[in-house]
Amino acid sequence: MNQDEKLNIIKDILLTDEREFVSSIEKKIQNLERTINEKPQLSKKVNPIIDNKLNEFIKDIPETLGPTITNTLKQEIKNSQDAVVEALFPIIGKMIKRYVQHEIQVLSERINNQVNKTFSFKRFFRRAKSKAAGVSESDLILQEQNSAKIEQIIVIEKGSGLLLAEYSKNKMADEDMVAGMLTAIKSFVEDAFKKENQSLQYIEYDLYHIHIQNFSSFYIAVVISGVFNVIFKDDLEDELLEFADKHKIAKLLQNKPLLSKKLEEFFKNDNI
């Protein structure tokens, strides 16, 4: 054995451990590359860490971010009330509609139970009417209770808005103030649309309907409660025109007490 062979043997002995170490490092690097470059392998390692952090975040967020979010929302709502109302209005409207429908159904059932326990000729004729019309007796009762009723009639001078006469069953509001308000609204709407030979005929206020019948130098505003439909509107217009023609209102405009008395005599029985 020569000198070189002896040196090679010594090298093999000395470098064996180093080669094994390098080989193990290479394998670990290859495994790491596969983990990084291959999505399934990376998911196995990363997903548990992310899930754990998310769970911690969910547990901590009420305490850490809750007060900040609450204060921010309060401030935003305060500064943008119109926008909030506009956003919530459709939702609240649907909720109210469902609630009203439910309450009407409950009321209808209560009425049915009540009328079934009582007898009267009025109920007998109502039952016959309900069968003929194909509607329930409770619906007819509700319709009777919620039918349109005249609450107040005001005669107002055009332009000035002066109150010329008034009749009301119950004192609803200051008639002079109402006359001025209606004239202002009427003038504003008519000026805004600038339509020739057209004038405002209807205003809805809270639970009331205000029908406006226009004449040459004055107009009559009728405040109505209940269901204001086309049939009632047509009948009311006929009555107002008949009243104006029968009593020659144009000649009574300067006599407030007499005109108010004529209004009461004509409309106090609600014959519409």
Beta strands, then each sheet from edge to edge (+ up, - down):
strand 1: 149-157
strand 2: 163-168
strand 3: 202-205
strand 4: 208-214
strand 5: 218-225
sheet 1: 2+ 1- 5+ 4- 3+
end
